[in-house]
């Protein structure tokens, strides 16, 4: 995702969060709006809605552990064939055990 799109998403999330928070704060101050959100009447004894929680400061946050997906990097390994033009093992062979001597062909 490009940096410009990421910045716009962050801005949109911030504006939306601020709008929701301001709406809830307005509903906290305006009793008719709070009653409208409950469908006409605010429950007297058992009102555990978000507006009352904001008014009384009962907002708890908990850390969320979300495992991140690690990107998979493909590693391509090409087979490598090693060959040597000169071999030192031929020099270490005992007499008569080495390759034939082509220079002695008559």
Beta strands, then each sheet from edge to edge (+ up, - down):
end
